[in-house]
Amino acid sequence: MLFLFNQIQAVLKKVLIIDDEEKLRNLLGKIISYEGFEVHQAEDCDAALNKMEQYDIDVVICDVKLPDGNGIELSKNIKYRYPQTEIILLTAYGNIPDSVQAIKNGAFDYITKGDDNNKLVPLLYKAIEKTEMAKRIQNLEKQIGDKYSFNSIIGTSKPILDAIDLARKVAINETTVLLTGETGTGKEVFAKAIHQASKRQHKNFVALNCSAFSHELLESELFGHKAGAYTGAIKDHKGLFEEANNGTIFLDEIGELATDLQAKLLRVIETGEFLKVGDSKLTKVNVRIIGATNRNLLHEIETGHFREDLYYRISVFQIKLPPLRDRISDIELFANHFMQQFSSKANKRLMGMSVDFIQALKLYSWNGNIRELRNVIERSVILANSHELTPDLLPAEVLGTFNQASTNRSISNLDLAEVEKIHIRKVLNYTNGNKTKAAELLGIAITTLYRKLSDYSIH
C-alpha cells in the first residue's frame, strides 16, 4: 500500500536494514523499496558500520538482537558518528527497559517485530522528515558560519590581514575584546567573526548600539526590568545579557555608556551578576563581551567620562581596525562586491567599473570608511544606464577630488618650457597683444620676450 505521506520526496533517500534474518530483511526491503527508497542491507554490526561508511544513509532500521552485538548499543555508536541519521529499532518482544534505553541512545522510535509491521512505513516517513529538517538546519548553520567567518571579511592589504590575524588568535579564548577604529570600519563584522570562530558559536550573538537609546531605555535593554519598575513596565522584560547567556554580547559605541551603567557593566564582567531594574534578586549569566568604540577612551578617562577600571577590564585584548584610506588596495575589492550586491537587487546587468571610476574611488579620503563607500556604490548602481560604472555617476565630493587630481596631474606632466609658453600666452591675452606691456608684467626685457615668442612660435 502506497503511503499517503508522500508529500516528502522519498526518491534517493537511503535506508539501511540491519537484521540477521535474511528473509525478514528481504521482505522489509521490498516493502520499503516500493515507496521509492534506496534500500541497503546488513546482517550484523560490522557489516552495518561498513555500509554506513559507504553510503549516506538517512534512516536505519535495526534489530535489537544481532550476532555480534546489541542494536541498542549500535544505535548509540551510529548516532555518535552520524548524528543526522535516524534509527528505528525492531524488537521481538515489547521490552520497555530496552525501549527506554534505545530512545536515550538517540533512536527515533521502536516497533515490535511482526505485530507493528503496518506502522513501519508511516514511521519511516516521519524519520525521513526529521532527517531532512536536520540537514536543512545544518546547511543554514553552514551558510551563517560562512557569511560571518573571517574568510568573509573583504581585503588583502597588510593592515586588515594583521587585524584578522589578531582576531583569529583571540577568538578561541574567552577574553574580553575591545575593537577600536573610525566609524564604518567594520567593527560589528569583526565581532560576529570572533563569535563564529569561538566555542560559543552555536549560542546567541546579541548586538547593541549603546548610543541609540536613552539612559533609562538602555539600562532596561541591557539588564531587563521587573514589572512595575517604572511607568509602562507592565510585565517582566528579559535584557540582552540574559538573551546572550552562554553566548556573546557586542556593545557598539561602548564609550557612550553613562557612568552608572559602566559600574553595572563592570560588575557583570567581574562577577557575572547584575540586578534587573526594579529587582532585588541578582541574575547570573555567562557572557563573553566584545566592545567597540570610535572614541579615544584614554582621553575619555582623563575628562572623567569613562571609568579607568572598566577600561582595563574591556581592553584586555585590543584590535584597531584600519580606516579605508589606509587600505587603498582593498577599495576595488569592496566596490566590486557592492556593485554585484546592488546590481542584483536592482535587476541590472553591470559588467564592471571603468578605470577612471576606480581611480576616483582610490583618490577619495573616505571619512565614512566602508559604510560610505557602500552608499556611494549603491547610488552609482541606481543611476547607471549602461553596463559599466563611470565617474559621472559619483557624488560631487568624490568626483571633485578626482577632477582636482586630474588637473594637478596634467600640470605636473608639463615641462618647464610648456608652462612658460602657456604663461606668456595668458599675459599677452591680458594686455590685448601689447608686447611692451607684457614684457613689463613678465619682468623681462622686450628683446627677451621677442626671442621667446620666436622660440615658442607664438604669433
C-alpha positions in Angstrom: 0.0 0.0 0.0 1.4 3.4 -1.0 1.6 5.6 2.0 -0.2 8.9 1.8 2.6 10.9 3.4 4.3 11.1 0.0 4.5 14.8 0.3 8.1 14.1 1.3 10.2 13.1 -1.7 11.4 9.7 -1.0 13.4 9.2 -4.2 17.1 8.5 -3.5 16.6 8.6 0.3 18.7 5.7 1.6 17.5 3.2 4.2 19.7 0.5 5.8 18.1 -2.6 7.2 20.1 -4.4 9.9 18.9 -7.9 10.8 20.5 -11.4 10.8 17.3 -12.9 9.4 17.7 -12.7 5.6 14.0 -13.4 4.8 12.9 -10.6 7.1 15.5 -8.2 5.5 14.3 -9.1 2.0 10.6 -8.7 3.0 11.2 -5.3 4.6 13.4 -4.3 1.7 10.7 -4.9 -0.8 8.1 -3.0 1.2 10.4 0.0 1.6 11.7 -0.1 -2.0 8.1 0.1 -3.3 7.9 3.5 -1.5 10.8 4.8 -3.7 13.6 4.4 -1.2 17.1 3.1 -1.9 17.5 0.0 0.3 20.7 -1.4 1.7 21.1 -4.5 4.0 23.5 -5.7 6.7 23.4 -8.9 8.7 25.4 -7.7 11.8 27.1 -4.7 13.4 30.3 -4.8 11.5 28.6 -5.1 8.1 26.3 -2.2 9.2 29.1 0.1 10.0 30.8 -0.7 6.7 27.6 0.2 4.9 27.3 3.5 6.9 30.8 4.4 5.6 30.0 3.6 2.0 26.6 5.3 1.7 24.9 8.4 3.1 22.2 6.6 5.0 19.2 8.6 6.0 17.4 6.1 8.2 18.5 2.8 9.9 16.1 0.0 10.7 17.8 -2.2 13.2 17.1 -5.4 15.1 17.9 -5.3 18.8 19.4 -8.8 18.8 22.4 -9.2 16.5 25.0 -11.9 16.2 28.0 -9.7 17.1 26.3 -7.1 19.3 23.3 -5.3 20.6 21.2 -3.0 18.4 20.7 -0.6 21.2 24.4 -0.1 21.7 24.9 0.0 17.9 22.3 2.8 17.7 24.4 4.9 20.1 27.5 4.3 18.0 25.7 5.3 14.8 24.2 8.5 16.3 27.6 9.5 17.6 29.2 9.1 14.2 26.3 10.2 12.0 24.1 12.5 14.2 21.7 13.3 11.3 20.8 9.6 10.7 17.6 8.5 12.4 17.3 4.9 13.8 14.2 2.7 14.2 14.7 -0.3 16.3 13.0 -3.7 15.9 12.4 -5.8 18.9 11.0 -9.3 19.1 9.3 -8.5 22.4 7.9 -5.3 23.8 10.7 -4.8 26.2 10.1 -1.5 27.9 13.5 -1.0 29.6 15.3 -1.7 26.3 12.9 0.7 24.5 13.6 3.4 27.0 17.4 2.9 26.7 17.1 2.9 22.9 15.4 6.4 23.0 18.1 7.6 25.4 20.8 6.4 23.0 19.2 8.5 20.2 16.9 6.1 18.5 14.0 7.8 16.7 11.5 5.1 17.7 11.0 1.4 18.1 8.4 -1.2 17.0 7.7 -4.8 17.8 8.5 -7.3 15.0 5.6 -8.8 13.2 2.8 -7.1 15.2 3.8 -3.5 14.2 4.9 -4.0 10.5 2.0 -1.9 9.3 3.4 1.0 11.4 6.8 0.8 9.8 6.2 2.9 6.6 4.5 5.8 8.3 7.2 5.8 10.9 9.8 5.7 8.2 8.4 8.8 6.6 8.4 10.7 9.9 12.0 9.7 10.4 12.9 11.0 6.9 11.2 14.2 7.7 13.3 14.7 10.8 16.4 13.8 8.9 15.6 16.4 6.2 15.0 19.0 8.8 18.3 18.3 10.5 20.1 18.6 7.1 18.4 21.9 6.3 19.4 23.3 9.7 23.0 22.1 9.2 23.1 23.8 5.8 21.7 27.0 7.3 24.2 26.9 10.1 27.0 26.4 7.5 25.7 29.4 5.4 25.6 31.6 8.5 29.1 30.3 9.5 30.4 31.1 6.0 28.7 34.5 6.0 30.2 35.6 9.3 33.5 33.8 9.2 36.9 35.5 9.0 37.0 34.3 5.4 34.1 36.5 4.5 36.0 39.7 5.5 37.0 41.5 2.4 40.6 42.7 1.9 44.1 41.6 1.2 46.0 44.6 2.4 48.5 44.2 5.2 46.6 46.3 7.8 43.4 44.3 7.5 45.3 40.9 7.4 47.1 41.9 10.6 43.8 42.7 12.3 42.3 39.4 11.1 45.3 37.5 12.4 44.9 39.1 15.9 41.1 38.4 15.9 41.6 34.7 15.0 44.0 34.3 17.9 41.7 35.8 20.4 38.5 34.2 19.1 39.2 30.8 20.6 39.7 32.3 24.1 37.1 33.7 26.4 38.9 37.1 26.7 37.0 40.3 26.5 37.8 42.2 23.3 37.8 45.9 22.5 37.6 46.8 18.8 38.7 50.4 18.1 38.7 52.4 14.9 36.7 55.0 13.0 33.0 54.7 12.3 32.3 52.4 9.4 35.5 50.3 9.5 33.6 47.0 10.1 33.7 46.5 13.9 30.5 44.5 14.0 31.7 42.3 11.2 34.8 41.5 13.2 32.7 40.9 16.4 30.5 38.4 14.5 33.6 36.6 13.1 35.1 36.3 16.5 31.9 34.9 17.9 31.6 32.5 15.0 35.2 31.2 15.5 34.7 30.8 19.3 33.4 27.9 21.3 30.2 29.9 21.7 29.3 29.9 18.0 26.2 27.8 18.5 24.8 30.2 21.2 23.3 33.6 20.8 25.2 36.6 19.4 23.5 39.8 20.5 24.4 43.3 19.3 23.5 46.7 20.8 24.5 50.2 19.8 24.9 52.0 23.1 24.3 55.4 21.5 20.9 54.5 20.2 19.0 54.6 23.5 18.2 57.0 26.3 19.8 56.2 29.7 16.6 54.6 31.1 15.9 52.5 28.0 19.5 51.4 27.6 19.6 50.1 31.2 16.4 48.1 30.6 17.7 46.8 27.2 20.9 45.6 28.7 19.8 44.2 32.1 16.0 43.9 31.8 13.4 45.0 34.3 10.6 43.7 36.6 7.0 44.5 36.1 6.2 47.8 37.8 9.8 49.0 37.8 8.7 52.2 36.1 5.7 53.7 34.3 4.9 51.5 31.3 6.7 48.4 32.6 3.6 46.2 32.7 5.5 42.9 32.6 8.9 41.4 33.2 11.4 42.1 30.5 14.5 40.0 29.8 17.5 42.1 29.0 20.1 41.4 26.3 22.6 40.0 28.8 20.1 37.2 29.6 19.4 36.7 25.9 23.2 36.3 25.3 23.7 33.9 28.2 26.4 31.4 27.2 26.9 33.4 24.0 28.4 36.7 23.1 27.2 40.3 23.5 28.6 43.0 21.3 28.4 46.5 22.8 29.0 49.0 20.0 29.9 52.6 20.9 30.6 51.4 24.5 32.2 54.8 25.2 28.6 56.3 25.2 27.6 54.4 28.4 26.7 56.6 31.3 29.0 56.2 34.4 26.3 54.4 36.5 25.8 51.9 33.7 29.6 51.5 33.4 29.6 50.4 37.0 26.9 47.8 36.4 28.8 46.5 33.3 32.0 46.3 35.4 30.1 44.1 37.9 28.9 41.8 35.2 32.5 41.4 33.9 33.9 40.7 37.4 31.1 38.5 38.9 28.7 37.6 36.0 25.9 39.1 38.1 23.6 42.1 37.8 20.3 43.5 39.1 17.4 44.0 36.8 15.7 47.4 37.0 13.3 47.1 39.9 14.5 43.8 41.1 16.2 42.8 44.4 17.4 39.4 43.3 20.7 39.0 41.4 20.6 37.5 37.9 23.7 35.4 36.9 24.9 35.0 33.4 27.9 33.6 31.5 28.5 36.0 28.6 31.5 37.0 26.5 31.7 40.7 26.0 33.1 42.4 22.8 33.1 46.2 23.0 33.7 48.7 20.2 34.3 52.4 20.1 35.4 55.2 17.8 36.4 57.3 20.7 39.8 57.6 22.4 38.8 56.0 25.8 42.1 57.1 27.4 41.1 60.7 26.7 37.6 60.0 28.0 39.2 58.7 31.2 41.1 62.0 31.6 38.0 64.0 31.2 36.1 61.9 33.7 33.7 60.4 31.2 34.9 56.8 31.3 35.9 54.6 34.2 39.5 53.6 34.3 38.8 50.3 36.0 36.3 49.4 33.3 38.6 50.4 30.5 41.3 47.9 31.7 38.7 45.2 32.0 37.3 45.6 28.5 40.6 46.3 26.8 42.4 43.1 27.8 42.8 42.5 24.1 42.5 45.5 21.7 42.3 45.3 18.0 42.4 48.5 16.0 40.7 48.3 12.6 42.4 50.4 9.9 40.5 53.2 8.0 39.7 52.6 4.4 42.2 55.3 3.3 45.0 53.0 4.7 43.7 50.1 2.7 43.7 51.6 -0.8 44.4 48.3 -2.5 41.1 46.9 -0.9 38.9 49.7 -2.3 38.4 48.0 -5.7 37.5 44.7 -4.0 34.8 46.4 -1.9 33.5 48.3 -4.8 33.2 45.2 -6.9 31.5 43.3 -4.1 28.9 46.1 -3.5 28.4 46.6 -7.2 27.4 42.9 -7.6 25.2 43.0 -4.5 23.3 46.1 -5.5 23.1 45.3 -9.2 21.4 42.0 -8.3 18.9 43.8 -6.1 18.2 46.4 -8.8 18.0 43.7 -11.5 20.7 45.4 -13.6 23.5 43.6 -15.6 26.6 45.6 -14.7 29.8 44.2 -16.2 32.3 46.3 -14.3 33.8 49.7 -13.4 35.8 52.0 -15.7 39.4 52.7 -14.9 38.6 56.3 -14.1 35.7 55.2 -11.8 38.1 53.0 -9.8 40.8 55.7 -9.7 38.3 58.2 -8.4 37.4 55.9 -5.6 41.0 55.4 -4.7 41.7 59.1 -4.6 38.9 59.9 -2.2 39.6 60.1 1.6 36.5 58.1 2.7 36.0 59.6 6.1 32.9 57.4 6.5 35.0 54.4 5.5 33.4 51.2 4.2 29.9 52.3 5.1 30.3 55.5 3.0 31.8 53.5 0.1 28.8 51.1 0.2 26.4 54.0 -0.1 28.3 55.6 -3.0 28.3 52.3 -4.9 24.6 51.8 -4.2 23.9 55.3 -5.6 26.0 54.7 -8.7 24.3 51.4 -9.4 20.9 53.1 -9.2 21.9 55.9 -11.6 23.7 53.6 -14.1 22.2 53.4 -17.6 25.0 51.3 -19.1 26.8 48.1 -18.3 29.7 50.0 -16.7 30.1 52.3 -13.7 31.7 55.6 -14.8 32.8 58.7 -12.9 29.8 60.8 -13.8 27.7 58.5 -11.5 29.7 59.6 -8.5 28.6 62.2 -6.0 30.2 65.7 -6.3 32.6 65.3 -3.4 34.1 62.1 -4.8 34.2 63.4 -8.4 35.7 66.8 -7.2 38.7 65.1 -5.7 39.2 63.1 -8.9 38.9 66.2 -11.1 41.3 68.2 -9.0 43.8 65.3 -9.0 43.5 65.1 -12.8 44.2 68.8 -13.2 47.2 68.7 -10.9 48.5 65.6 -12.7 48.1 67.4 -16.1 50.1 70.4 -15.0 52.8 68.2 -13.4 53.3 66.3 -16.6 54.2 69.6 -18.5 57.8 70.5 -18.8 59.1 74.0 -17.8 59.1 75.3 -21.3 55.5 74.4 -21.9 54.5 76.1 -18.6 56.4 79.3 -19.7 54.7 79.2 -23.1 51.2 79.0 -21.5 52.0 81.8 -19.1 53.3 84.1 -21.9 50.1 83.5 -23.9 48.0 84.4 -20.9 49.8 87.6 -20.3 49.6 88.6 -23.9 45.9 88.0 -23.8 45.6 90.1 -20.7 47.5 93.0 -22.5 45.5 92.5 -25.7 48.7 91.7 -27.6 50.7 94.7 -26.2 54.2 93.2 -26.1 55.9 96.1 -24.3 53.3 95.9 -21.5 53.5 92.1 -21.5 57.4 92.3 -21.1 56.9 94.7 -18.1 54.4 92.3 -16.4 56.7 89.4 -17.1 59.7 91.2 -15.7 61.8 90.6 -18.7 63.4 92.8 -21.5 61.4 93.4 -24.7 64.2 91.7 -26.7 64.0 88.6 -24.4 60.2 88.5 -25.0 60.6 88.6 -28.8 63.2 85.8 -28.6 60.8 83.6 -26.6 57.9 84.4 -28.9 60.1 83.2 -31.8 61.3 80.1 -29.9 57.7 79.1 -28.9 56.2 80.1 -32.3 53.8 82.5 -30.6 52.3 84.9 -33.1 
